[in-house]
Amino acid sequence: MNPEEIKGQPGEEFRDRISTVDKTGKRVWIYPKKPSGKFTNYRTWLSYLLLLILFGLPFIKVNGEPWILLNILERNFILFGFHFGPQDFYLFAIAMLILMVFIILFTVIFGRLFCGWICPQTIFMEMVFRKIEYTIDGDYNAQKRLDAAPWTGSKIAKRILKHVIFFAISVLIANIFLAYFIGIDQVRNIISDPVSMHMTGFIAMIIFSFVFYLVFAKLREQVCTTICPYGRLQGVMLDNKSLVVAYDFVRGEPRGKIQKVKTVALPVVTAQNVGTDNSLASENKTGDCVDCKLCIHVCPTGIDIRNGTQLECVNCTACMDACDEVMAKVNRPSGLIRIDSIDGITKGERKLLNPRSIAYSVVLLLLIGIEVVLFSLRSDVQVLFLRTGGLLAQENPDGTLSNLYNYQLINKTPETYDLEFRLLEPETGTFEVVGGKTPHVDKNGKSEGAVFIRIPKAKLEGGKNKVVIGIYSGDKLITKTNTTFFAPLK
């Protein structure tokens, strides 16, 4: 809903194209005014904290292992010190479902707040690259003049300085990005060793550096407005109860410039002029919006928030700071642009809990419960015993029967294990490892081998028998597994 709809006019022309493309299809370069205010300060400090976490996590190690590692090529994943392999894919699948439902729930309640406050794209663009640009090129008007100016020595120097810094930061981001996938030690080796020793890693680093440079120096807000799928999904997740950065059209319309008059009007309290200073009212009663357009000037995606909720809005709250500053100067209440819902603006109703949010919350809690249960059942060492095909049971002189098995041990911990197999059901029986070596598995490693299981014939029935095997490290039971033991029919 927007002001033109209140007047009974369509007012939807702004939805025909995005704000960064003109009628001919040519890109409109955005020069946002440098924002300031309490919400900008909150975002700045939060961004510094998130950048510290982002750049610091790859350096954190526990027992010599990375705390976070997403090594897709080697299928080795470490999350908060826990190791995951291909066999744990079901846990990742459920975790991805949890993430998707959480994003939907968060968007249903708080709109696209994630994009403006937490998304790495926005944080790097607005809190790193944009600040550098303000320092070198000046605020938005200075940037416009510089772009329109002829190529002088000063302009060339500023351009070279800015883009060299941009590329240097992009290289740093690329290194940190790779550290999450191959580990910080491997990144150090790529940097310090001759290029020929790590050609693949070096090429990947160069490619990622240029990708990040292209994103932050050229694409910029286009990532948020046209590329990011989350922005496209926003429209189907929001409703009139969702909290978004919204313009209070009830209080702000009709907008107009402030004009001083000689007579003082009597106070008139209506939905359109609540909080206005009647001594500064114009002849035609106007709302609180003075049409200064600062909310447009500070917007990093170039939209007019007064048109209503738009897909391009990343809820960065820069327009809220700009509007609050103007309202303070004209002695009108702040919050003309605020985080609110359509129902909150038109009806004064703000309810976080509604059927949609409750339904998503229930689904989210169920998925989290399932993930917790499955994770608690996950063993540190996964064992697989398979009876060797094509071989019959062997009868031994001591009255036992033997079956040959192939085993596989997968260690999901940073510890090294020397293991022992023991029969738990039936309790009588022995193991004979082929080769005579004690089963051993390195940290985060895998080992395979073959073993004979000998069980007294009297303890067996003809055909298949269930066997429960305990895997021990010393006297500690690590895990257990089931298999079948074949005995001749009696």
N, C-alpha and C positions, 0 to 999 in steps of 0.2 A: 504494500500500500504506500502511496506517496501523495504529496500535496495536491497534484493535479486531479487525482481520483476524488479527493475530498470535494473539489469544485465541480465534479461531474464530468470532467474531461478525461480522455484516455491517458495522456501523459506517459506513454510507454515507449516513446521514440528512442530513449536512451538504451533500451534493450536490443535495438536492432543491430548494434555493433559494439565492440569493446572500445573502451576509452583510449586505448593506445594505437588505434588504427583509424585513419581518416576515411572519408567517403570514397576516395580513389583506391583504397587498400594499402596506402603507404603508411609505414609506421610513424607514430607520433612519439618523439623522444620525450620522456618525462623528466622534468627538472623540479623535484620536490623541495619545498622550502624546509630549512632546517627546523625540526620541531623542538619544542621545549615545554616543560611542565612536569607535574608530579607523575603522570603516567609514563612519560618518556624516561624519567629518572628510575622508576620501578623497572621498566623494561631494560634499561641500561645495566642496572645491577644484576638483574636476573640473567641477562645475556653474558655478563662477565663470569658468573658462576657456572653457567652451562658450557661456556668455552673452556673454562678451567677443567671441568669434568671431561669434556670431549678430548682435549689435548693431554690430559693426565692419565686416563684409563689405560692406554697402551703401555705405559711405563710401570704399572702396578703388577707385581708378581707375587705369587703365593707358592712357597716351596720350590722356587725356581721356575715356575710355570706362569704364563700370562694369566691374568684374572679374566680377561676378555680376549677371545680369539675366534674368528669366523673363517677358518681356512677351508674354503669351498673345494679347492683343487685336491687337497689331500683328505677331504671329508673328516676334518678334525675340528671340533667345535668345543670351546670352553666358555661357559657363561658363569660368572661369579665364582670361579674356582671349580665348577662341576664340568666334567668332561662328557661330551655327547658324540656318538658316532652314527653311522648310517642306520644301525639297528635301533636307534632312538628317534627315528624320524617321526614316529607317531606323536611323540612329545612335542616336537616342533610344529607339527600340523595343528595340534590343539592350541599351542601357544599362539600361532598365527590367527586362529579363530578368536581367541581371547582378545588379541590386539585389535582385530577388525570390529568386534562387538563393542569394545571399549571406545574406539574412535567414533563409532556410530552413536553410542550413548552420550559421549562427551559433546559431539556436535549437536545432537538433539537438544541438549540442555544449554550449552554455552556457545553454540555456533562455531565459527571458524577461529576461535581464540587461539588454538594451537598454532595456526599459521603465523600469526603476528607476534607471538611471545616465545615459542619454543622451537619452531622449525629451523633447522640449521641454515637453510637457504635465506630466510629472512634475517636471522641473526648475523650471518656473515655480510649480507648485503647492506643492511641498515646500520649495524653497529661496528663494522670494520671498514668495508670498502667505501661506503658512503661518507663516513667520517673523514677518511683520508681525502676524498674528493672535496669535501667542504674545506679542509685545511689548505689544499693546494689551489683549487679553482675558485673558492669562495662560495657564498650562498647561491640560491637559485637564480637570482637576477644576474649576478656576476658570471655564473656559468653560461647563461644565455648569451651575454655580451661576448664572452670569450669564444664560444662556438661560432658566433657570427663574425668575429673579428678576422682580419687577414692574418696570414701566417707570418708572424714576426719572431724574432729570437726569443722573446719572453714566452710566447705561446708555445713554441717548439720545445723550450726547456721544460715548461709545465707539463706538456703532454708526455715527453720522454720520462720525466720523473714519476708522474702518476702511474704510467703503465709498467714501468720497471718495478715499482713497488707492488702493483697489482699482481704481476707475474711472480714476483718473489713470494708473496703470500700464497698464491695458488700452488707453488711448488711445496711450500710448507704444509698446506692442507692435503696435497696429494700424498706426501710422505706419511702423515698421520693416518690418512684414509687407508693406505696400504698396510700400515702397522696393524690395523684391525684384522687384516686378512692373512698376512704372512708373519706377523710378529715383529716387535720393535728391533730384536736382535738381527733379523734378516734384513730389515731396512738399513740398519747401521752398516751391515756388510756391503749392501749395494752402494752405499754412499762412499765407504772407505776403500773398498777393494777396486782393482782395475775393472773397467766397464766390461771387458771381455769375459770376466768370471761370472757376471750376473746380467747377461745381455737381455734376457726376457724380463727380468725385474726392472732393469733400467728403462727399457722401452715402455713398459707399463707405467712407470713413474712419469715419463715425459708425456705420454698420452693423457694421463689423468691431470697433469699440470695444465696442459692446454685446454682440456675440457673445463676445468674450474675457472681458468682465466676467461674463456669464452662466456661462461655462465654469468660471471660477476662483472665483466667489463662490457659485454655486448647484450646478452639476452635479458639479464636483470629481471624486471617484473614480468616479462613474458613467460618465465617459468611458472609463476604463480597463476597468471591469468589464462594461459592457453595450454601449457604442458602438463602441469600437475594434475593427476586424476582425482585427487581429493577435492580440489576446487570444483571440479565438474560434478562430483557426487553431492556436493553441499546442497544443491537445490532440491533434491528429493529427500533430504534428511531434516530440513528445517520446517517449522510450522509457526503459527502465530504465538506459540508459547515459548519458543526458543529465545534465549538471551543472545543478542547480537549488538554490535555497535550501531545504534539507531538514532535518527534525528526525530525529535519530538515535534511532528508537524502540527499537532493540536495546539501546542503552545507557540510554535514559531511562525505559523502562517496567519495571514499573508505577510510575507517578508517585505522589507523595505528599509530604505535609508532613514536615519534619524534626522528630523528637521525641528529646529527650535521654533517655538511659537511664543507670542507675547502673552496669551491668556493661559491660565492653568486649568486644565480640565478636571472635573470632579472624578474621584476614583470610581472606576467601574470594574467590578470583578466578574470576568467571564473566563471560559476555558481558553480563550485566545490571548488574553492579556494579563494572565496571572503573573505577578512578579514584575510587571513593567513599571517604569517610572513615568507617570502620566504628565509630569511637567515637561517631558521631552517627547510627548506623543505628537505624531503628525496629524494633519487634518483628517485624513482617512486612517482610521484605526489600523495599526499594523501589529503583527506578532512580535515575538522577541528576536527573531532572526533579522539582523541588520544588513544581510546580503553582502557581507564583506568578502566572501569567497575564500577566506583563509583556510577553511576546511578542505577546499579543493587544492589550494596551493601546497599544503603539507602532505597530501595523500601520495604515497609511493606508487600507487597504481593508477593515479590520475582520474579517479571517479568523483562524482558529486554525491556525497552521502545523503544529501537532502532528497535525492530521487528515490530513496528507499534501499532495502537490502539488495545487494548485487553480488554476483559470483566473484567479481574482481576484488571485492573487499576482503582484506586479510585480517580485519579486526585488530589493527596495530594500535588503535586508540590515539594516533597523532591528531586526528581531527577533533577529538574530545579536548585535548590540551589547548589547541588553537582556539576553539570556541569558548572554552572556559575563560581564557585570557581576555577575549573580547567582552564577554558578559561582565567580567569584573570591571572593565574600563567604563562600561555604560551603566553600571549599578543595577544589573539584572542578575537573577539567580543563575548559578552554574548548572550544568546538566542538561542544556538544550540538546546537546549530542551526548549520549550516555549509553551504557550497557543496559539494555532493556529489551523487552519483547513487544510485539505489536499489541498484544492484549494489555500489557503494562501501560502502554502509551494511550490507548483508546479507552480502556476500562479500568485501569489502575490495578489489574490483577497480575500478580507475579507468583506463579506456582512452579517450583522445580519438579514436584512430583505430579505426574499425570499418567494416564494409561500407557502411553508410549514409553516414557522413561522407566516406569515400573516394570514393564514387560522386558525391556532390554536389560534392566538390572538383574532380573531373575535369571535370564539366559546367561548373563555374564557370571553370576555367582555359581550357577550350575557347572559351567565350563571350568571355572577356577577350582571348584571342588573335585571335578574329575581329574584335572591336571595334578592336584595335590595328592590324590590317592594313587594315581599311576606313578608319580615321582617317588612316593614313599615305598612303593613295591619294587622300584628299580634297584638292582643289585650292583655292587661295585665291580664285580667280575662276572661277566656273562659266559656261561658254559654251554656247549652243545655237544652231545654224545650221539653219534650215529653208528648203528651196527653196519659193519662192512658187508656190502652186498655180494651175493654169489658164494659165500662161505657157509658151510654147515657147522653146527656145534661139534666140538671135538671132545671126545671122552678121554680123560686122563687116568693113569694108573692109580692115582690116589682116590678115585671115586668122584672126582669133580668133573663138571662140564665147563668148557671154555667157549666164549664168544669173542670175536675180535671187533673192536670199535675204533673209529676215528673220532678224535675230540678236537675241539677248537676253544681256545680261551681268549676272551677279549677283556682287557684291563681298562677300566674307565677312571682310574685314579692316578695320581702322580707318584704312587708307590710301586716298588718292585716286589713281586711275590714268588716264593718257592712254595708250590702247592702239593697237597697230598689228597688222593682220592680214597674215600671210605664208603663202604656199603652201609646204608641205613635201613634198607628193606630189600631183601632179607638181611639180617644182621651178620650172617655167616657168609664169608666170601673174601677173596683176595684180588688184588690188582697186580698185573705184571706189565710194566711200561716197556714197549718195544724200544730197544736201544739201551735200556737200563738207566736212563737219565731222569732225574726228578723233574716233573713238570714245572716249567718256569715261564713267567710272563713279565716283560719289562713294563715300566710306567707308560700308560697310554698306548700300550702295544698289544700285539696279537701273537699267539703261538698255536701251533698245531702238532699233533702227534697221533700215535696209535697205542692202544693198550688192550691187553687181554683181561677179561673178567672171569674169574674161576669161582663157581658156586657148587657146593655139594649137590649131587644128583637127587638126594633124598629131600632136599628143600624145594625142588622144582616140580611143576606139573608139565605135562606134555603140551607142546605148542608155545605160545607166547606167555611170558611172565613179566609182570611189572617190576622194575628195578628202580630204587631211589638211591642216588649217589650224592654224598656230601663232599664238598670241596673245602678243604681246611688249609689254613696257614698256621702251622703249629697246632695249638689246641683250639684255635678260633674258627668257628664255622663261617665261611665267607658266603656261600650260597649252596643251593642244592638243585639237582635236576633229575628228571625222569627219563627213562629209556625202556626198551624191551629186551628181554633175554630169551633166546630161542632154545628150547629143549626138544629132543625127539619125542614123538608121540609114544605113549606106553601101550 
